[in-house]
Amino acid sequence: MKNKLKTLLVELNLSMVSNKYVDWLNSSEIVKFTEQRFKKHSLAEVKKFVMSKKKSKDEFLYGIFVNIKKYKIHVGNIKLGPIDFNHKTADISYFIGEKNLHNKGIASSAIKEVLLLAKKKFKLKKITAGVYSNNIYSKRVLIKNKFKLEGVLSKQFKFKNKRVSKLIYGKILSL
C-alpha cells in the first residue's frame, strides 16, 4: 500500500514521552524483534532514556509523527547512532508502535528521512541496521530503501525457544 500519510521526524523530548509510548515498549507484539522485549518499562525509565539521548553527542532519537486530519500523531521512533564521526558511519534502529498503522509505508518513509538527515546534517557515508532473520517486515523496508545484506551472525538471538540469525544490512550514502 502506498504511504498517504505525511511522515515527519522530530527529535524526542520529555514532553513527548507518554503512557502510550511506554505501552508500545511493553507490548510483546510491538517489540518482539527487539531487545526491548526483555525489559519492563516505566514512564520514569523511558524519560531517563530520552534524556540520555538528548544529552548524547553521538546518538539521536527521533519520534516518527504522521499527520492524521489536523493532528500530528506520534506513531513510533527511529534512532540514529551511535555515530562514528571518524569513519562517518552509524546504525539505525526503529519501530512503529501504532499497530493499526503497520504496513502503511511509515517505517520506509522514516528511514528515507533519517538517511537524508544522516547525509546532510552529519555528513555520514554509510548506515547499517541489524535485524532478526525472521523479521520479514524490517528486511523488506530496508531492501525497499536500497540497503544490501552485508553479513549474517548465525544463531545470534533466542526467539521463542529457537535460535535465529542476526542480519546486518548496510547502505552507502556517498563516498
VMD Tcl script that builds the backbone (N, CA, C; Angstrom):
set m [mol new atoms 525]
animate dup $m
set s [atomselect $m all]
$s set {name element resname resid chain x y z} {
  {N N MET 1 A 0.848 -1.188 0.000}
  {CA C MET 1 A 0.000 0.000 0.000}
  {C C MET 1 A 0.886 1.242 0.000}
  {N N LYS 2 A 0.554 2.193 -0.829}
  {CA C LYS 2 A 1.296 3.453 -0.889}
  {C C LYS 2 A 1.071 4.250 0.387}
  {N N ASN 3 A 2.148 4.908 0.835}
  {CA C ASN 3 A 2.053 5.748 2.027}
  {C C ASN 3 A 1.350 7.056 1.670}
  {N N LYS 4 A 0.178 7.259 2.229}
  {CA C LYS 4 A -0.552 8.503 2.011}
  {C C LYS 4 A -0.439 9.405 3.234}
  {N N LEU 5 A 0.249 8.933 4.255}
  {CA C LEU 5 A 0.424 9.708 5.472}
  {C C LEU 5 A 1.746 10.442 5.404}
  {N N LYS 6 A 1.734 11.727 5.644}
  {CA C LYS 6 A 2.960 12.529 5.666}
  {C C LYS 6 A 3.742 12.174 6.927}
  {N N THR 7 A 4.983 11.763 6.736}
  {CA C THR 7 A 5.842 11.369 7.852}
  {C C THR 7 A 6.779 12.503 8.201}
  {N N LEU 8 A 6.933 12.737 9.491}
  {CA C LEU 8 A 7.787 13.802 9.992}
  {C C LEU 8 A 8.617 13.249 11.151}
  {N N LEU 9 A 9.931 13.520 11.143}
  {CA C LEU 9 A 10.788 13.131 12.262}
  {C C LEU 9 A 11.020 14.347 13.137}
  {N N VAL 10 A 10.861 14.159 14.437}
  {CA C VAL 10 A 11.073 15.224 15.410}
  {C C VAL 10 A 11.943 14.654 16.522}
  {N N GLU 11 A 13.043 15.365 16.846}
  {CA C GLU 11 A 13.888 14.883 17.936}
  {C C GLU 11 A 13.042 14.820 19.206}
  {N N LEU 12 A 13.065 13.647 19.848}
  {CA C LEU 12 A 12.215 13.455 21.021}
  {C C LEU 12 A 12.678 14.293 22.196}
  {N N ASN 13 A 11.700 14.761 22.966}
  {CA C ASN 13 A 11.987 15.434 24.232}
  {C C ASN 13 A 11.024 14.869 25.279}
  {N N LEU 14 A 11.209 15.279 26.517}
  {CA C LEU 14 A 10.428 14.697 27.617}
  {C C LEU 14 A 8.926 14.864 27.447}
  {N N SER 15 A 8.494 15.961 26.851}
  {CA C SER 15 A 7.052 16.189 26.697}
  {C C SER 15 A 6.404 15.171 25.753}
  {N N MET 16 A 7.208 14.494 24.957}
  {CA C MET 16 A 6.678 13.512 24.009}
  {C C MET 16 A 6.615 12.104 24.595}
  {N N VAL 17 A 7.152 11.923 25.794}
  {CA C VAL 17 A 7.110 10.606 26.440}
  {C C VAL 17 A 5.757 10.479 27.135}
  {N N SER 18 A 4.956 9.570 26.630}
  {CA C SER 18 A 3.595 9.395 27.131}
  {C C SER 18 A 3.402 7.955 27.615}
  {N N ASN 19 A 2.281 7.742 28.274}
  {CA C ASN 19 A 1.937 6.374 28.674}
  {C C ASN 19 A 1.758 5.486 27.443}
  {N N LYS 20 A 1.259 6.067 26.355}
  {CA C LYS 20 A 1.090 5.307 25.111}
  {C C LYS 20 A 2.449 4.809 24.612}
  {N N TYR 21 A 3.451 5.676 24.652}
  {CA C TYR 21 A 4.814 5.319 24.243}
  {C C TYR 21 A 5.342 4.176 25.121}
  {N N VAL 22 A 5.144 4.276 26.425}
  {CA C VAL 22 A 5.589 3.222 27.348}
  {C C VAL 22 A 4.845 1.922 27.045}
  {N N ASP 23 A 3.557 2.022 26.753}
  {CA C ASP 23 A 2.769 0.827 26.407}
  {C C ASP 23 A 3.331 0.129 25.171}
  {N N TRP 24 A 3.787 0.905 24.179}
  {CA C TRP 24 A 4.400 0.290 22.995}
  {C C TRP 24 A 5.580 -0.576 23.415}
  {N N LEU 25 A 6.432 -0.006 24.268}
  {CA C LEU 25 A 7.651 -0.713 24.680}
  {C C LEU 25 A 7.351 -1.949 25.531}
  {N N ASN 26 A 6.195 -1.952 26.173}
  {CA C ASN 26 A 5.795 -3.101 26.987}
  {C C ASN 26 A 4.909 -4.077 26.229}
  {N N SER 27 A 4.634 -3.788 24.966}
  {CA C SER 27 A 3.804 -4.675 24.145}
  {C C SER 27 A 4.670 -5.750 23.496}
  {N N SER 28 A 4.412 -7.000 23.858}
  {CA C SER 28 A 5.213 -8.093 23.282}
  {C C SER 28 A 5.075 -8.146 21.759}
  {N N GLU 29 A 3.946 -7.740 21.236}
  {CA C GLU 29 A 3.742 -7.749 19.780}
  {C C GLU 29 A 4.587 -6.669 19.097}
  {N N ILE 30 A 4.647 -5.485 19.685}
  {CA C ILE 30 A 5.375 -4.363 19.072}
  {C C ILE 30 A 6.885 -4.580 19.128}
  {N N VAL 31 A 7.398 -5.080 20.242}
  {CA C VAL 31 A 8.857 -5.159 20.417}
  {C C VAL 31 A 9.400 -6.581 20.279}
  {N N LYS 32 A 8.629 -7.474 19.685}
  {CA C LYS 32 A 9.059 -8.879 19.632}
  {C C LYS 32 A 10.374 -9.092 18.888}
  {N N PHE 33 A 10.741 -8.204 17.974}
  {CA C PHE 33 A 12.003 -8.348 17.236}
  {C C PHE 33 A 13.068 -7.383 17.735}
  {N N THR 34 A 12.945 -6.931 18.984}
  {CA C THR 34 A 13.932 -6.017 19.559}
  {C C THR 34 A 14.383 -6.536 20.919}
  {N N GLU 35 A 15.463 -5.982 21.396}
  {CA C GLU 35 A 15.953 -6.356 22.723}
  {C C GLU 35 A 15.094 -5.743 23.823}
  {N N GLN 36 A 14.203 -4.836 23.465}
  {CA C GLN 36 A 13.293 -4.239 24.450}
  {C C GLN 36 A 12.335 -5.280 25.017}
  {N N ARG 37 A 12.176 -6.380 24.325}
  {CA C ARG 37 A 11.231 -7.411 24.772}
  {C C ARG 37 A 11.635 -8.050 26.088}
  {N N PHE 38 A 12.893 -7.889 26.491}
  {CA C PHE 38 A 13.372 -8.485 27.734}
  {C C PHE 38 A 13.202 -7.567 28.939}
  {N N LYS 39 A 12.679 -6.367 28.725}
  {CA C LYS 39 A 12.595 -5.373 29.796}
  {C C LYS 39 A 11.147 -5.014 30.084}
  {N N LYS 40 A 10.910 -4.596 31.305}
  {CA C LYS 40 A 9.631 -3.994 31.680}
  {C C LYS 40 A 9.915 -2.510 31.814}
  {N N HIS 41 A 9.218 -1.692 31.063}
  {CA C HIS 41 A 9.488 -0.259 31.008}
  {C C HIS 41 A 8.527 0.530 31.885}
  {N N SER 42 A 9.035 1.607 32.462}
  {CA C SER 42 A 8.210 2.539 33.226}
  {C C SER 42 A 8.350 3.918 32.588}
  {N N LEU 43 A 7.419 4.790 32.918}
  {CA C LEU 43 A 7.461 6.148 32.396}
  {C C LEU 43 A 8.771 6.826 32.800}
  {N N ALA 44 A 9.183 6.653 34.038}
  {CA C ALA 44 A 10.417 7.285 34.528}
  {C C ALA 44 A 11.646 6.770 33.777}
  {N N GLU 45 A 11.696 5.463 33.528}
  {CA C GLU 45 A 12.846 4.892 32.803}
  {C C GLU 45 A 12.892 5.370 31.358}
  {N N VAL 46 A 11.749 5.460 30.715}
  {CA C VAL 46 A 11.716 5.923 29.325}
  {C C VAL 46 A 12.124 7.390 29.260}
  {N N LYS 47 A 11.674 8.196 30.211}
  {CA C LYS 47 A 12.092 9.605 30.247}
  {C C LYS 47 A 13.599 9.713 30.448}
  {N N LYS 48 A 14.148 8.876 31.304}
  {CA C LYS 48 A 15.600 8.871 31.537}
  {C C LYS 48 A 16.339 8.501 30.246}
  {N N PHE 49 A 15.824 7.520 29.521}
  {CA C PHE 49 A 16.419 7.105 28.247}
  {C C PHE 49 A 16.382 8.254 27.236}
  {N N VAL 50 A 15.235 8.902 27.107}
  {CA C VAL 50 A 15.091 10.012 26.164}
  {C C VAL 50 A 16.059 11.134 26.524}
  {N N MET 51 A 16.173 11.441 27.802}
  {CA C MET 51 A 17.110 12.495 28.238}
  {C C MET 51 A 18.550 12.102 27.921}
  {N N SER 52 A 18.898 10.827 28.090}
  {CA C SER 52 A 20.267 10.391 27.781}
  {C C SER 52 A 20.568 10.580 26.300}
  {N N LYS 53 A 19.587 10.373 25.447}
  {CA C LYS 53 A 19.788 10.582 24.008}
  {C C LYS 53 A 19.847 12.072 23.689}
  {N N LYS 54 A 19.061 12.891 24.398}
  {CA C LYS 54 A 19.117 14.347 24.188}
  {C C LYS 54 A 20.500 14.894 24.545}
  {N N LYS 55 A 21.126 14.311 25.559}
  {CA C LYS 55 A 22.444 14.766 26.012}
  {C C LYS 55 A 23.584 14.156 25.197}
  {N N SER 56 A 23.303 13.073 24.490}
  {CA C SER 56 A 24.342 12.355 23.748}
  {C C SER 56 A 24.868 13.195 22.589}
  {N N LYS 57 A 26.125 13.033 22.311}
  {CA C LYS 57 A 26.748 13.700 21.164}
  {C C LYS 57 A 26.810 12.783 19.941}
  {N N ASP 58 A 26.450 11.492 20.134}
  {CA C ASP 58 A 26.561 10.566 19.002}
  {C C ASP 58 A 25.326 9.671 18.793}
  {N N GLU 59 A 24.258 9.886 19.568}
  {CA C GLU 59 A 23.015 9.136 19.369}
  {C C GLU 59 A 21.851 10.122 19.376}
  {N N PHE 60 A 20.969 9.967 18.398}
  {CA C PHE 60 A 19.868 10.908 18.226}
  {C C PHE 60 A 18.571 10.126 18.051}
  {N N LEU 61 A 17.620 10.426 18.915}
  {CA C LEU 61 A 16.350 9.708 18.944}
  {C C LEU 61 A 15.248 10.610 18.408}
  {N N TYR 62 A 14.580 10.133 17.375}
  {CA C TYR 62 A 13.520 10.900 16.726}
  {C C TYR 62 A 12.186 10.184 16.868}
  {N N GLY 63 A 11.161 10.963 17.150}
  {CA C GLY 63 A 9.815 10.435 17.089}
  {C C GLY 63 A 9.373 10.443 15.644}
  {N N ILE 64 A 8.657 9.412 15.258}
  {CA C ILE 64 A 8.052 9.355 13.929}
  {C C ILE 64 A 6.611 9.837 14.105}
  {N N PHE 65 A 6.286 10.924 13.436}
  {CA C PHE 65 A 4.952 11.509 13.516}
  {C C PHE 65 A 4.298 11.448 12.143}
  {N N VAL 66 A 2.994 11.286 12.140}
  {CA C VAL 66 A 2.235 11.354 10.892}
  {C C VAL 66 A 1.093 12.341 11.084}
  {N N ASN 67 A 0.699 12.959 9.992}
  {CA C ASN 67 A -0.452 13.859 10.010}
  {C C ASN 67 A -1.712 13.040 9.795}
  {N N ILE 68 A -2.580 13.095 10.778}
  {CA C ILE 68 A -3.889 12.462 10.650}
  {C C ILE 68 A -4.913 13.552 10.950}
  {N N LYS 69 A -5.685 13.887 9.934}
  {CA C LYS 69 A -6.591 15.035 9.979}
  {C C LYS 69 A -5.746 16.269 10.279}
  {N N LYS 70 A -6.023 16.984 11.351}
  {CA C LYS 70 A -5.269 18.203 11.656}
  {C C LYS 70 A -4.181 17.965 12.690}
  {N N TYR 71 A -3.985 16.716 13.089}
  {CA C TYR 71 A -3.082 16.426 14.206}
  {C C TYR 71 A -1.827 15.707 13.762}
  {N N LYS 72 A -0.733 16.019 14.443}
  {CA C LYS 72 A 0.499 15.257 14.281}
  {C C LYS 72 A 0.506 14.201 15.379}
  {N N ILE 73 A 0.506 12.942 14.973}
  {CA C ILE 73 A 0.403 11.827 15.910}
  {C C ILE 73 A 1.740 11.096 15.987}
  {N N HIS 74 A 2.234 10.874 17.203}
  {CA C HIS 74 A 3.470 10.122 17.439}
  {C C HIS 74 A 3.138 8.643 17.256}
  {N N VAL 75 A 3.782 8.001 16.270}
  {CA C VAL 75 A 3.440 6.615 15.953}
  {C C VAL 75 A 4.602 5.647 16.132}
  {N N GLY 76 A 5.805 6.150 16.397}
  {CA C GLY 76 A 6.956 5.274 16.561}
  {C C GLY 76 A 8.216 6.094 16.727}
  {N N ASN 77 A 9.348 5.417 16.712}
  {CA C ASN 77 A 10.636 6.070 16.895}
  {C C ASN 77 A 11.665 5.519 15.925}
  {N N ILE 78 A 12.679 6.338 15.674}
  {CA C ILE 78 A 13.843 5.904 14.911}
  {C C ILE 78 A 15.067 6.540 15.555}
  {N N LYS 79 A 16.099 5.731 15.763}
  {CA C LYS 79 A 17.321 6.212 16.402}
  {C C LYS 79 A 18.458 6.150 15.388}
  {N N LEU 80 A 19.215 7.227 15.342}
  {CA C LEU 80 A 20.424 7.301 14.534}
  {C C LEU 80 A 21.592 7.285 15.503}
  {N N GLY 81 A 22.421 6.265 15.396}
  {CA C GLY 81 A 23.582 6.201 16.263}
  {C C GLY 81 A 23.683 4.867 16.965}
  {N N PRO 82 A 24.813 4.655 17.576}
  {CA C PRO 82 A 25.864 5.649 17.739}
  {C C PRO 82 A 26.538 5.979 16.401}
  {N N ILE 83 A 26.882 7.249 16.277}
  {CA C ILE 83 A 27.605 7.721 15.102}
  {C C ILE 83 A 29.099 7.611 15.379}
  {N N ASP 84 A 29.817 7.051 14.431}
  {CA C ASP 84 A 31.277 7.052 14.476}
  {C C ASP 84 A 31.719 8.202 13.573}
  {N N PHE 85 A 32.087 9.320 14.190}
  {CA C PHE 85 A 32.436 10.515 13.429}
  {C C PHE 85 A 33.776 10.376 12.710}
  {N N ASN 86 A 34.622 9.465 13.169}
  {CA C ASN 86 A 35.891 9.222 12.474}
  {C C ASN 86 A 35.655 8.546 11.131}
  {N N HIS 87 A 34.818 7.538 11.137}
  {CA C HIS 87 A 34.556 6.779 9.903}
  {C C HIS 87 A 33.309 7.253 9.173}
  {N N LYS 88 A 32.558 8.163 9.810}
  {CA C LYS 88 A 31.335 8.717 9.229}
  {C C LYS 88 A 30.289 7.631 8.948}
  {N N THR 89 A 30.085 6.776 9.965}
  {CA C THR 89 A 29.111 5.690 9.880}
  {C C THR 89 A 28.193 5.738 11.100}
  {N N ALA 90 A 27.061 5.069 10.981}
  {CA C ALA 90 A 26.129 4.973 12.115}
  {C C ALA 90 A 25.184 3.804 11.897}
  {N N ASP 91 A 24.567 3.395 12.987}
  {CA C ASP 91 A 23.498 2.403 12.952}
  {C C ASP 91 A 22.163 3.125 13.017}
  {N N ILE 92 A 21.123 2.457 12.545}
  {CA C ILE 92 A 19.761 2.926 12.788}
  {C C ILE 92 A 18.968 1.787 13.411}
  {N N SER 93 A 17.993 2.161 14.222}
  {CA C SER 93 A 17.010 1.210 14.742}
  {C C SER 93 A 15.674 1.945 14.794}
  {N N TYR 94 A 14.594 1.208 14.698}
  {CA C TYR 94 A 13.288 1.845 14.545}
  {C C TYR 94 A 12.175 0.891 14.922}
  {N N PHE 95 A 11.020 1.442 15.227}
  {CA C PHE 95 A 9.806 0.650 15.396}
  {C C PHE 95 A 8.598 1.553 15.192}
  {N N ILE 96 A 7.515 0.949 14.748}
  {CA C ILE 96 A 6.233 1.632 14.658}
  {C C ILE 96 A 5.375 1.066 15.786}
  {N N GLY 97 A 5.018 1.928 16.725}
  {CA C GLY 97 A 4.282 1.484 17.903}
  {C C GLY 97 A 2.787 1.336 17.675}
  {N N GLU 98 A 2.252 2.126 16.766}
  {CA C GLU 98 A 0.815 2.071 16.492}
  {C C GLU 98 A 0.531 0.907 15.547}
  {N N LYS 99 A 0.051 -0.185 16.127}
  {CA C LYS 99 A -0.138 -1.412 15.359}
  {C C LYS 99 A -1.087 -1.226 14.167}
  {N N ASN 100 A -2.108 -0.387 14.329}
  {CA C ASN 100 A -3.056 -0.171 13.226}
  {C C ASN 100 A -2.427 0.597 12.068}
  {N N LEU 101 A -1.201 1.106 12.256}
  {CA C LEU 101 A -0.512 1.817 11.178}
  {C C LEU 101 A 0.669 1.017 10.620}
  {N N HIS 102 A 0.757 -0.266 10.995}
  {CA C HIS 102 A 1.781 -1.117 10.397}
  {C C HIS 102 A 1.442 -1.357 8.925}
  {N N ASN 103 A 2.472 -1.573 8.132}
  {CA C ASN 103 A 2.313 -1.868 6.699}
  {C C ASN 103 A 1.651 -0.736 5.919}
  {N N LYS 104 A 1.930 0.493 6.335}
  {CA C LYS 104 A 1.396 1.668 5.639}
  {C C LYS 104 A 2.515 2.491 5.004}
  {N N GLY 105 A 3.750 1.968 5.031}
  {CA C GLY 105 A 4.867 2.691 4.434}
  {C C GLY 105 A 5.517 3.703 5.368}
  {N N ILE 106 A 5.090 3.745 6.612}
  {CA C ILE 106 A 5.600 4.744 7.550}
  {C C ILE 106 A 7.063 4.480 7.905}
  {N N ALA 107 A 7.406 3.228 8.207}
  {CA C ALA 107 A 8.807 2.913 8.547}
  {C C ALA 107 A 9.719 3.222 7.369}
  {N N SER 108 A 9.299 2.870 6.179}
  {CA C SER 108 A 10.097 3.146 4.989}
  {C C SER 108 A 10.316 4.640 4.805}
  {N N SER 109 A 9.256 5.404 4.991}
  {CA C SER 109 A 9.347 6.855 4.867}
  {C C SER 109 A 10.258 7.440 5.953}
  {N N ALA 110 A 10.162 6.923 7.184}
  {CA C ALA 110 A 11.011 7.401 8.278}
  {C C ALA 110 A 12.482 7.089 8.002}
  {N N ILE 111 A 12.752 5.928 7.428}
  {CA C ILE 111 A 14.132 5.582 7.086}
  {C C ILE 111 A 14.659 6.532 6.016}
  {N N LYS 112 A 13.842 6.821 5.007}
  {CA C LYS 112 A 14.256 7.795 3.981}
  {C C LYS 112 A 14.611 9.131 4.619}
  {N N GLU 113 A 13.774 9.584 5.551}
  {CA C GLU 113 A 14.011 10.865 6.232}
  {C C GLU 113 A 15.307 10.837 7.039}
  {N N VAL 114 A 15.533 9.758 7.780}
  {CA C VAL 114 A 16.730 9.696 8.623}
  {C C VAL 114 A 17.983 9.556 7.761}
  {N N LEU 115 A 17.881 8.930 6.603}
  {CA C LEU 115 A 19.029 8.842 5.694}
  {C C LEU 115 A 19.401 10.227 5.165}
  {N N LEU 116 A 18.403 11.033 4.841}
  {CA C LEU 116 A 18.671 12.411 4.401}
  {C C LEU 116 A 19.343 13.208 5.512}
  {N N LEU 117 A 18.840 13.065 6.709}
  {CA C LEU 117 A 19.410 13.741 7.873}
  {C C LEU 117 A 20.859 13.292 8.108}
  {N N ALA 118 A 21.079 11.996 8.028}
  {CA C ALA 118 A 22.419 11.449 8.236}
  {C C ALA 118 A 23.410 12.019 7.226}
  {N N LYS 119 A 22.963 12.135 5.998}
  {CA C LYS 119 A 23.835 12.624 4.928}
  {C C LYS 119 A 24.044 14.137 5.013}
  {N N LYS 120 A 22.963 14.891 5.189}
  {CA C LYS 120 A 23.058 16.357 5.152}
  {C C LYS 120 A 23.585 16.951 6.454}
  {N N LYS 121 A 23.004 16.576 7.562}
  {CA C LYS 121 A 23.379 17.185 8.843}
  {C C LYS 121 A 24.691 16.631 9.398}
  {N N PHE 122 A 24.862 15.307 9.305}
  {CA C PHE 122 A 26.015 14.673 9.936}
  {C C PHE 122 A 27.111 14.266 8.948}
  {N N LYS 123 A 26.849 14.439 7.658}
  {CA C LYS 123 A 27.826 14.120 6.603}
  {C C LYS 123 A 28.290 12.662 6.665}
  {N N LEU 124 A 27.361 11.769 6.996}
  {CA C LEU 124 A 27.705 10.353 7.106}
  {C C LEU 124 A 27.810 9.717 5.729}
  {N N LYS 125 A 28.621 8.677 5.664}
  {CA C LYS 125 A 28.878 7.983 4.402}
  {C C LYS 125 A 28.197 6.621 4.323}
  {N N LYS 126 A 27.894 6.027 5.502}
  {CA C LYS 126 A 27.302 4.693 5.499}
  {C C LYS 126 A 26.431 4.510 6.733}
  {N N ILE 127 A 25.311 3.802 6.524}
  {CA C ILE 127 A 24.376 3.471 7.592}
  {C C ILE 127 A 24.198 1.955 7.612}
  {N N THR 128 A 24.119 1.397 8.816}
  {CA C THR 128 A 23.862 -0.030 8.969}
  {C C THR 128 A 22.654 -0.251 9.871}
  {N N ALA 129 A 22.057 -1.420 9.727}
  {CA C ALA 129 A 20.933 -1.822 10.573}
  {C C ALA 129 A 21.001 -3.327 10.772}
  {N N GLY 130 A 20.800 -3.763 11.998}
  {CA C GLY 130 A 20.755 -5.195 12.298}
  {C C GLY 130 A 19.327 -5.624 12.553}
  {N N VAL 131 A 18.942 -6.772 12.001}
  {CA C VAL 131 A 17.574 -7.269 12.179}
  {C C VAL 131 A 17.588 -8.769 12.452}
  {N N TYR 132 A 16.584 -9.220 13.163}
  {CA C TYR 132 A 16.374 -10.648 13.350}
  {C C TYR 132 A 16.057 -11.248 11.979}
  {N N SER 133 A 16.580 -12.422 11.699}
  {CA C SER 133 A 16.372 -13.031 10.382}
  {C C SER 133 A 14.910 -13.353 10.107}
  {N N ASN 134 A 14.105 -13.522 11.133}
  {CA C ASN 134 A 12.690 -13.832 10.924}
  {C C ASN 134 A 11.799 -12.583 10.907}
  {N N ASN 135 A 12.406 -11.396 10.924}
  {CA C ASN 135 A 11.636 -10.154 10.870}
  {C C ASN 135 A 11.484 -9.742 9.401}
  {N N ILE 136 A 10.507 -10.348 8.741}
  {CA C ILE 136 A 10.345 -10.137 7.300}
  {C C ILE 136 A 9.996 -8.689 6.960}
  {N N TYR 137 A 9.257 -8.022 7.838}
  {CA C TYR 137 A 8.845 -6.643 7.555}
  {C C TYR 137 A 10.032 -5.688 7.592}
  {N N SER 138 A 10.899 -5.859 8.575}
  {CA C SER 138 A 12.066 -4.983 8.662}
  {C C SER 138 A 13.026 -5.248 7.505}
  {N N LYS 139 A 13.202 -6.505 7.151}
  {CA C LYS 139 A 14.049 -6.813 5.988}
  {C C LYS 139 A 13.476 -6.143 4.742}
  {N N ARG 140 A 12.178 -6.237 4.580}
  {CA C ARG 140 A 11.506 -5.660 3.404}
  {C C ARG 140 A 11.693 -4.140 3.340}
  {N N VAL 141 A 11.548 -3.452 4.482}
  {CA C VAL 141 A 11.657 -1.997 4.494}
  {C C VAL 141 A 13.098 -1.552 4.229}
  {N N LEU 142 A 14.067 -2.317 4.700}
  {CA C LEU 142 A 15.468 -1.972 4.415}
  {C C LEU 142 A 15.784 -2.176 2.937}
  {N N ILE 143 A 15.344 -3.283 2.383}
  {CA C ILE 143 A 15.581 -3.552 0.963}
  {C C ILE 143 A 14.883 -2.488 0.100}
  {N N LYS 144 A 13.683 -2.091 0.498}
  {CA C LYS 144 A 12.956 -1.035 -0.218}
  {C C LYS 144 A 13.766 0.268 -0.225}
  {N N ASN 145 A 14.543 0.500 0.833}
  {CA C ASN 145 A 15.387 1.694 0.935}
  {C C ASN 145 A 16.799 1.445 0.407}
  {N N LYS 146 A 16.955 0.366 -0.366}
  {CA C LYS 146 A 18.208 0.046 -1.062}
  {C C LYS 146 A 19.372 -0.305 -0.139}
  {N N PHE 147 A 19.043 -0.859 1.034}
  {CA C PHE 147 A 20.079 -1.454 1.880}
  {C C PHE 147 A 20.413 -2.814 1.300}
  {N N LYS 148 A 21.653 -3.218 1.471}
  {CA C LYS 148 A 22.119 -4.522 0.989}
  {C C LYS 148 A 22.499 -5.393 2.180}
  {N N LEU 149 A 22.203 -6.675 2.085}
  {CA C LEU 149 A 22.618 -7.617 3.115}
  {C C LEU 149 A 24.136 -7.739 3.068}
  {N N GLU 150 A 24.793 -7.444 4.188}
  {CA C GLU 150 A 26.257 -7.460 4.241}
  {C C GLU 150 A 26.812 -8.551 5.141}
  {N N GLY 151 A 25.990 -9.055 6.037}
  {CA C GLY 151 A 26.519 -10.067 6.941}
  {C C GLY 151 A 25.427 -10.824 7.658}
  {N N VAL 152 A 25.806 -12.017 8.122}
  {CA C VAL 152 A 24.912 -12.870 8.884}
  {C C VAL 152 A 25.672 -13.365 10.107}
  {N N LEU 153 A 25.106 -13.122 11.267}
  {CA C LEU 153 A 25.638 -13.689 12.503}
  {C C LEU 153 A 24.715 -14.846 12.858}
  {N N SER 154 A 25.161 -16.051 12.555}
  {CA C SER 154 A 24.321 -17.237 12.696}
  {C C SER 154 A 23.902 -17.492 14.136}
  {N N LYS 155 A 22.616 -17.796 14.283}
  {CA C LYS 155 A 22.046 -18.194 15.574}
  {C C LYS 155 A 22.372 -17.195 16.687}
  {N N GLN 156 A 22.347 -15.917 16.390}
  {CA C GLN 156 A 22.744 -14.850 17.325}
  {C C GLN 156 A 21.722 -14.604 18.434}
  {N N PHE 157 A 20.427 -14.751 18.111}
  {CA C PHE 157 A 19.375 -14.391 19.053}
  {C C PHE 157 A 18.522 -15.590 19.438}
  {N N LYS 158 A 18.000 -15.534 20.650}
  {CA C LYS 158 A 16.997 -16.501 21.105}
  {C C LYS 158 A 15.638 -15.893 20.803}
  {N N PHE 159 A 14.801 -16.643 20.107}
  {CA C PHE 159 A 13.474 -16.165 19.755}
  {C C PHE 159 A 12.488 -17.316 19.901}
  {N N LYS 160 A 11.594 -17.209 20.876}
  {CA C LYS 160 A 10.594 -18.256 21.130}
  {C C LYS 160 A 11.238 -19.639 21.196}
  {N N ASN 161 A 12.233 -19.777 22.026}
  {CA C ASN 161 A 12.935 -21.039 22.275}
  {C C ASN 161 A 13.661 -21.611 21.064}
  {N N LYS 162 A 13.901 -20.774 20.065}
  {CA C LYS 162 A 14.690 -21.176 18.903}
  {C C LYS 162 A 15.817 -20.161 18.749}
  {N N ARG 163 A 16.801 -20.494 17.948}
  {CA C ARG 163 A 17.887 -19.573 17.640}
  {C C ARG 163 A 17.644 -19.011 16.247}
  {N N VAL 164 A 17.778 -17.693 16.117}
  {CA C VAL 164 A 17.657 -17.046 14.812}
  {C C VAL 164 A 18.899 -16.199 14.573}
  {N N SER 165 A 19.185 -15.948 13.336}
  {CA C SER 165 A 20.385 -15.197 12.967}
  {C C SER 165 A 20.128 -13.697 13.001}
  {N N LYS 166 A 21.205 -12.952 13.155}
  {CA C LYS 166 A 21.166 -11.501 13.022}
  {C C LYS 166 A 21.653 -11.165 11.625}
  {N N LEU 167 A 20.852 -10.422 10.892}
  {CA C LEU 167 A 21.229 -9.984 9.551}
  {C C LEU 167 A 21.692 -8.538 9.647}
  {N N ILE 168 A 22.797 -8.238 9.014}
  {CA C ILE 168 A 23.331 -6.880 9.027}
  {C C ILE 168 A 23.211 -6.312 7.620}
  {N N TYR 169 A 22.417 -5.245 7.527}
  {CA C TYR 169 A 22.204 -4.561 6.265}
  {C C TYR 169 A 22.979 -3.247 6.281}
  {N N GLY 170 A 23.465 -2.824 5.119}
  {CA C GLY 170 A 24.179 -1.577 5.023}
  {C C GLY 170 A 23.783 -0.806 3.778}
  {N N LYS 171 A 23.968 0.500 3.866}
  {CA C LYS 171 A 23.705 1.358 2.712}
  {C C LYS 171 A 24.786 2.432 2.665}
  {N N ILE 172 A 25.429 2.537 1.511}
  {CA C ILE 172 A 26.422 3.592 1.271}
  {C C ILE 172 A 25.641 4.852 0.888}
  {N N LEU 173 A 25.903 5.941 1.594}
  {CA C LEU 173 A 25.227 7.199 1.294}
  {C C LEU 173 A 26.004 7.991 0.250}
  {N N SER 174 A 27.295 7.996 0.385}
  {CA C SER 174 A 28.167 8.628 -0.604}
  {C C SER 174 A 29.607 8.273 -0.251}
  {N N LEU 175 A 30.483 8.377 -1.221}
  {CA C LEU 175 A 31.897 8.039 -0.975}
  {C C LEU 175 A 32.757 9.276 -0.898}
}
mol reanalyze $m
mol bondsrecalc $m
mol representation Tube
mol addrep $m
